Every structure is written in C-alpha cells, then in structure tokens.
Amino acid sequence: MEYRRVGRWGLHVSAVSLGSWLTYGGGTEVDTAIKCVHRAFDLGVNTFDTANEYQNGQAEVVLGSALRDLPRDDYLVATKVCLPTGTGPLNRGLSRKHIHAQVDHSLTRLGLDHIDLYQCHRFDPDAPVEETARAMNDLVTSGKILYWGVSEWSADQLEHVVSTCRDRHWAEPISNQPQYSALWRSAEERVLPVCRQLGLGVLAWSPLAMGVLTGKYRPGADAPSGSRGAGGDAWFLDRYLKPGVLEAVQEFRALAEDAGLTAAQLALAWCLDRPGVSSVIVGATALEQLEENLSVVDLQPDRELLDKADDALAEAASTLSVQT
C-alpha cells in the first residue's frame, strides 16, 4: 500500500481508503462488512471513512465493531457531522450545540475514545464559520478529535475558514473531501488549486462516479441486477445518464481492458495521479470488489494511457461540470 501526506500536515493516509456510505449498516450484511474492513486493513488500508448520518448511525456502529479487534495505533477513523440526524432544528448543522452533541454520539457508536479526523459534512450557511471553527478547535484541545476537516466546501469557504483559524491561532482544517472523478471534475477549477495553496489534503469521494466508471452501465441497456442503478439508490446515477456519457465510458473501459486493467482500476489510477489528491475513498460490498480496487496501488499505468483515459472522458465530464 502507498501512503500519502494529508496536504502539508504530518498525517499519512493510505492512497485508497475504505468508506461506508450506502453500504455498512444498510444493504451489506454485518459479517461481510467486517470481513471487508479486516481484509482492507490486512492489505494496508489505514483510513476508514464514515458519517454520523449514514444509515441513521448504523454505519458507525458496524465500523466500530469491525475495528474493535485491530490495533488502534495503526488505523484512522474519519467521520462527519452536519447533515440531519433528526427532525428538530437542533439535530442538524454546524452549531456548537450540534457539533458537541454529535461527537459524543459518534464516539459511543464507534466505541472509541477519540476520532482521528472529524469532518464538516457540508457547509452550514446558518452557522457562522467562527462558531464552527472554534467548536472544532475546542474538540482538538479536549482530545476528543485529533484533526478536523470539511467535505464539499467551496473554494471561498475554504479560504474563509483557514484564514479565520490562522488569525485566531485555532486548529486549522487539514483536509477537504470533494466528489471527484474522471467524470465529475468540477473541483478542478477552483477547489483543488485552493486546497493545494492552503495546504489541505484531498480525500476524493466517489472516484468511480457512483460505479458508472466500472463500465457496467451500458448505453440503452437496463442496469445490471444487484447494482446501485437497479435498486432504490438509482436516482444517484441520474446525472450520469445523459447522451454521450455512457458511450464515453465504454471507450474508457476499452482502453483499460486493452492495457490489462479493469475500468475501475484505471479510474482510480487516474484520480490518484491528479495533483494534491491524498486518498480515494472506495466502497466495497464483497471481498473480490475490494481487492480489485486496492490493487490499483501496485499498478503503474504509463503517462500515455492516463492521457488517453483523460481524453476519452473529457468531453463527457464537461457536460456534467458544476463549478464551486
């Protein structure tokens, strides 16, 4: 496994991290989830990503159970706060009240005495950045969290929060977690350059574009049985089901197969090759899927192949771009 620094900070994360969105605590059997976590750890994964609202907290419960028998010094747990955990106004957002309540709930569900990376799941326009940043600083000072970061914050929001923390000598966020893949490149315009400028690491989520970059969704064909596109989460794929996108993915898939790779491996290699990316977060519901994704760290696609892969998807990606 390859390990990379998180931006300018001393923390090192595995190039591939294991996430639990839409999987653990939900449609994946607990025993399978535990086996995937243990196998990932055995193969060198040291970073496990989850969130307090995934499957109503059950993702944290399952992840905590899976990690219980592993050496605590050898892995990082990243979880999140912001999205609704209930119906009331105090059950969401980045107020000091919600942050302090939710960190304790997450610690209990995970069975841990500290969280390695606590992330603001989204930006909260109703909470002053100063309030959120001070709450995070207090959690670092208390030892409940070691580092904090954000997810899906815009370039302007990143600049504001880092400036606020530096002016007040508070603990700064060390990372941003944007959606980023060869098909979803909106972060490239401003977010990724600002992350590099500020010294933030980038933990890319959905590097396989909700599974579209595996090539399993064919133009004009029904979604494969058992896939996300064939289930209750199919609406996540709507943005990719546009004229030209799936056709471009099939060209991308052919390039990968001609090089002896799977489309998923080439998609992850492409993402890891981008400047500033510390880790890509993958999901896994089966050991075979996990091992295929993790094998990317042992592959070294040449520059010509990566450039061809980039070209194959560039036009399709431009139709999906949303600048932030």
C-alpha positions as CSV (number, residue, x, y, z in Angstrom):
1,M,0.0,0.0,0.0
2,E,1.1,3.5,-0.7
3,Y,0.8,6.2,2.0
4,R,0.5,9.9,1.3
5,R,0.6,13.0,3.4
6,V,-2.6,14.9,4.0
7,G,-1.6,18.3,2.5
8,R,1.1,20.0,4.4
9,W,0.3,18.0,7.6
10,G,2.2,15.1,9.2
11,L,-0.7,12.7,8.9
12,H,-0.3,9.9,6.4
13,V,-3.3,8.1,4.9
14,S,-3.5,5.1,2.6
15,A,-3.8,6.0,-1.0
16,V,-7.1,4.1,-1.0
17,S,-9.4,4.5,1.9
18,L,-12.5,2.4,2.7
19,G,-15.8,4.2,3.0
20,S,-19.2,3.1,4.3
21,W,-21.7,5.3,2.5
22,L,-24.8,3.3,1.4
23,T,-23.1,0.0,2.4
24,Y,-22.3,-0.8,6.0
25,G,-25.2,-0.7,8.4
26,G,-27.5,-0.9,5.4
27,G,-27.7,-3.3,2.5
28,T,-24.4,-5.2,3.3
29,E,-24.5,-8.0,5.8
30,V,-22.6,-7.2,9.0
31,D,-20.3,-10.2,8.7
32,T,-19.4,-9.2,5.1
33,A,-18.7,-5.6,6.2
34,I,-16.4,-6.8,9.0
35,K,-14.6,-9.2,6.6
36,C,-14.1,-6.3,4.1
37,V,-12.7,-4.0,6.8
38,H,-10.3,-6.7,8.1
39,R,-9.2,-7.6,4.6
40,A,-8.7,-3.9,3.8
41,F,-6.6,-3.5,6.9
42,D,-4.5,-6.6,6.1
43,L,-3.8,-5.1,2.6
44,G,-2.6,-1.9,4.1
45,V,-5.6,0.4,4.3
46,N,-5.2,2.6,7.3
47,T,-8.1,5.1,6.8
48,F,-11.8,4.3,7.3
49,D,-14.4,6.9,6.4
50,T,-18.0,7.1,7.7
51,A,-20.5,9.7,8.9
52,N,-22.9,10.1,11.8
53,E,-25.9,10.1,9.4
54,Y,-25.0,7.1,7.3
55,Q,-27.8,4.6,7.7
56,N,-29.0,6.5,10.8
57,G,-25.8,5.9,12.6
58,Q,-25.6,2.2,11.9
59,A,-22.6,2.6,9.6
60,E,-20.6,3.9,12.6
61,V,-21.8,1.0,14.7
62,V,-20.7,-1.6,12.2
63,L,-17.4,0.1,11.5
64,G,-16.7,0.3,15.2
65,S,-17.4,-3.4,15.6
66,A,-15.1,-4.2,12.7
67,L,-12.2,-2.2,14.1
68,R,-12.5,-3.4,17.7
69,D,-10.0,-6.2,17.3
70,L,-7.5,-4.2,15.3
71,P,-4.6,-2.2,16.8
72,R,-5.8,1.3,17.4
73,D,-2.5,2.9,16.7
74,D,-2.5,1.5,13.2
75,Y,-5.7,3.0,11.7
76,L,-7.5,6.3,11.3
77,V,-11.3,6.8,11.7
78,A,-12.8,9.7,9.8
79,T,-16.4,10.6,10.5
80,K,-18.6,13.6,9.9
81,V,-21.2,16.0,11.3
82,C,-23.7,18.4,9.7
83,L,-26.4,16.5,7.9
84,P,-29.8,15.9,9.7
85,T,-29.9,13.3,12.4
86,G,-33.4,14.1,13.4
87,T,-36.4,16.4,12.6
88,G,-35.7,19.2,15.0
89,P,-33.7,22.4,14.4
90,L,-31.0,21.2,16.9
91,N,-30.5,18.0,15.0
92,R,-28.5,19.3,12.1
93,G,-25.9,21.8,11.0
94,L,-22.6,23.1,12.4
95,S,-23.7,25.0,15.5
96,R,-21.6,24.5,18.6
97,K,-24.5,22.7,20.2
98,H,-24.9,20.1,17.4
99,I,-21.2,19.5,17.0
100,H,-20.6,18.8,20.7
101,A,-23.6,16.5,20.9
102,Q,-22.8,14.6,17.8
103,V,-19.2,14.0,18.5
104,D,-20.2,12.2,21.7
105,H,-22.8,10.1,19.9
106,S,-20.2,9.1,17.2
107,L,-17.7,8.2,19.8
108,T,-20.2,5.9,21.5
109,R,-21.3,4.2,18.3
110,L,-17.7,3.7,17.2
111,G,-16.6,2.5,20.6
112,L,-13.6,4.9,20.5
113,D,-12.2,7.5,22.9
114,H,-11.2,9.8,20.1
115,I,-11.9,10.4,16.4
116,D,-8.8,10.9,14.2
117,L,-10.5,13.1,11.6
118,Y,-13.8,14.9,12.3
119,Q,-15.3,16.5,9.1
120,C,-17.9,19.1,8.5
121,H,-20.1,17.1,6.1
122,R,-21.3,20.2,4.3
123,F,-21.1,23.9,4.7
124,D,-23.8,25.3,7.1
125,P,-25.0,28.8,6.0
126,D,-26.8,29.3,9.3
127,A,-23.8,28.8,11.5
128,P,-21.0,31.5,11.5
129,V,-17.7,30.0,10.4
130,E,-16.2,31.4,13.6
131,E,-18.6,29.3,15.7
132,T,-17.9,26.1,13.8
133,A,-14.1,26.6,13.8
134,R,-14.0,27.4,17.5
135,A,-16.1,24.3,18.3
136,M,-13.7,22.2,16.3
137,N,-10.7,23.8,18.0
138,D,-12.1,23.0,21.4
139,L,-12.6,19.4,20.4
140,V,-9.0,19.2,19.4
141,T,-7.9,20.8,22.6
142,S,-10.0,18.4,24.7
143,G,-8.6,15.3,22.8
144,K,-12.0,14.1,21.5
145,I,-10.7,14.6,18.0
146,L,-7.1,14.8,16.6
147,Y,-7.7,16.7,13.4
148,W,-10.7,18.2,11.6
149,G,-11.6,18.7,8.0
150,V,-14.5,19.5,5.7
151,S,-16.4,18.0,2.9
152,E,-17.8,19.6,-0.2
153,W,-16.9,23.2,0.8
154,S,-16.3,25.7,-1.9
155,A,-13.0,27.5,-2.6
156,D,-14.3,30.7,-0.9
157,Q,-15.5,28.8,2.1
158,L,-12.1,27.0,2.5
159,E,-10.2,30.3,2.3
160,H,-12.5,31.9,4.9
161,V,-12.3,29.1,7.4
162,V,-8.5,28.7,7.1
163,S,-8.0,32.5,7.4
164,T,-10.3,32.6,10.5
165,C,-8.3,29.8,12.2
166,R,-4.9,31.3,11.4
167,D,-6.0,34.7,12.7
168,R,-7.1,33.2,16.0
169,H,-4.4,30.6,16.3
170,W,-7.0,27.8,16.3
171,A,-6.5,24.3,14.9
172,E,-7.0,24.5,11.2
173,P,-8.9,22.0,9.0
174,I,-6.4,19.7,7.4
175,S,-8.5,18.2,4.6
176,N,-11.4,18.6,2.2
177,Q,-13.5,15.8,0.9
178,P,-14.9,16.7,-2.5
179,Q,-16.7,14.5,-5.0
180,Y,-14.0,13.9,-7.7
181,S,-13.6,11.5,-10.5
182,A,-12.7,11.4,-14.2
183,L,-16.3,12.1,-14.9
184,W,-17.0,14.7,-12.1
185,R,-14.3,17.3,-12.3
186,S,-16.0,20.4,-11.0
187,A,-13.4,20.7,-8.2
188,E,-10.6,21.2,-10.6
189,E,-11.5,24.8,-11.5
190,R,-11.0,26.3,-8.0
191,V,-11.4,23.9,-5.2
192,L,-8.3,21.7,-5.8
193,P,-6.0,24.7,-6.5
194,V,-7.1,26.4,-3.3
195,C,-6.6,23.1,-1.4
196,R,-3.0,23.0,-2.6
197,Q,-2.5,26.7,-1.9
198,L,-3.8,26.3,1.7
199,G,-2.0,23.0,2.4
200,L,-5.2,20.9,2.6
201,G,-5.2,17.3,1.7
202,V,-7.9,16.0,-0.7
203,L,-9.8,12.8,0.1
204,A,-11.8,12.2,-3.1
205,W,-15.2,10.5,-2.7
206,S,-17.0,8.7,-5.4
207,P,-13.8,8.3,-7.6
208,L,-15.8,5.7,-9.6
209,A,-18.7,8.1,-10.2
210,M,-21.2,6.1,-8.3
211,G,-20.0,2.9,-10.1
212,V,-20.5,4.4,-13.6
213,L,-16.8,4.3,-14.3
214,T,-16.7,0.5,-13.8
215,G,-18.3,0.4,-17.2
216,K,-21.2,-1.9,-16.1
217,Y,-23.9,0.5,-17.2
218,R,-24.3,0.1,-21.0
219,P,-25.9,2.7,-23.3
220,G,-29.5,1.7,-24.0
221,A,-29.4,-1.3,-21.6
222,D,-31.1,-2.0,-18.3
223,A,-28.9,-1.6,-15.2
224,P,-27.3,-4.9,-14.1
225,S,-29.2,-6.8,-11.5
226,G,-27.9,-6.1,-8.0
227,S,-26.2,-2.8,-9.0
228,R,-27.0,0.5,-7.5
229,G,-28.6,1.6,-10.7
230,A,-31.2,-1.3,-10.3
231,G,-32.1,-0.5,-6.7
232,G,-33.5,2.2,-4.6
233,D,-30.4,4.4,-4.9
234,A,-30.7,4.6,-8.7
235,W,-31.5,8.3,-8.6
236,F,-27.9,9.0,-7.6
237,L,-27.0,8.0,-11.2
238,D,-29.4,10.4,-12.9
239,R,-26.7,13.0,-13.5
240,Y,-24.6,10.5,-15.5
241,L,-27.4,9.1,-17.7
242,K,-27.0,11.7,-20.4
243,P,-26.4,11.4,-24.1
244,G,-22.7,10.7,-24.7
245,V,-21.7,9.9,-21.1
246,L,-22.2,6.2,-21.1
247,E,-20.8,5.9,-24.6
248,A,-17.6,7.7,-23.5
249,V,-17.3,5.4,-20.5
250,Q,-17.4,2.4,-22.8
251,E,-14.5,3.9,-24.8
252,F,-12.7,4.4,-21.5
253,R,-13.4,0.8,-20.5
254,A,-11.9,-0.5,-23.8
255,L,-8.7,1.5,-23.2
256,A,-8.4,-0.1,-19.7
257,E,-9.0,-3.6,-21.0
258,D,-6.5,-3.2,-23.8
259,A,-4.0,-2.3,-21.1
260,G,-4.8,-5.3,-19.0
261,L,-6.7,-3.3,-16.4
262,T,-10.3,-3.1,-15.3
263,A,-12.1,0.2,-15.9
264,A,-12.3,0.7,-12.1
265,Q,-8.6,0.3,-11.7
266,L,-7.9,2.8,-14.4
267,A,-10.4,5.3,-12.9
268,L,-8.8,5.1,-9.5
269,A,-5.3,5.4,-11.0
270,W,-6.4,8.5,-12.9
271,C,-7.7,10.1,-9.7
272,L,-4.6,9.2,-7.7
273,D,-2.5,10.8,-10.4
274,R,-4.1,14.2,-10.0
275,P,-2.1,16.9,-8.1
276,G,-2.9,17.2,-4.4
277,V,-5.1,14.0,-4.1
278,S,-4.1,12.3,-0.8
279,S,-6.5,9.4,-1.0
280,V,-9.5,8.0,-2.9
281,I,-12.4,6.6,-0.9
282,V,-14.0,3.4,-2.2
283,G,-16.9,1.3,-1.1
284,A,-17.0,-2.5,-1.1
285,T,-19.7,-5.0,-0.6
286,A,-17.6,-8.0,-1.5
287,L,-14.0,-9.1,-0.9
288,E,-13.4,-9.5,-4.7
289,Q,-14.5,-6.0,-5.4
290,L,-12.4,-4.6,-2.5
291,E,-9.3,-6.5,-3.7
292,E,-9.7,-5.3,-7.3
293,N,-9.9,-1.7,-6.1
294,L,-7.0,-1.9,-3.7
295,S,-4.7,-3.5,-6.3
296,V,-4.5,-0.1,-8.1
297,V,-1.6,0.9,-5.8
298,D,0.5,-1.8,-7.3
299,L,-0.2,-0.7,-10.9
300,Q,1.7,1.9,-12.7
301,P,-0.2,2.9,-15.8
302,D,2.0,4.8,-18.2
303,R,1.5,8.5,-19.0
304,E,0.2,7.8,-22.5
305,L,-2.6,5.6,-21.1
306,L,-3.6,8.1,-18.4
307,D,-3.6,10.9,-21.0
308,K,-5.8,8.8,-23.4
309,A,-8.1,8.0,-20.5
310,D,-8.4,11.6,-19.7
311,D,-9.2,12.5,-23.3
312,A,-11.8,9.7,-23.6
313,L,-13.9,11.3,-20.8
314,A,-13.1,15.0,-21.0
315,E,-16.0,16.0,-23.2
316,A,-18.5,13.9,-21.2
317,A,-17.1,15.4,-18.0
318,S,-17.5,18.9,-19.3
319,T,-21.3,18.3,-19.7
320,L,-21.5,17.4,-16.0
321,S,-19.3,20.2,-14.6
322,V,-20.7,22.4,-11.8
323,Q,-18.1,25.0,-10.7
324,T,-17.7,25.6,-7.0
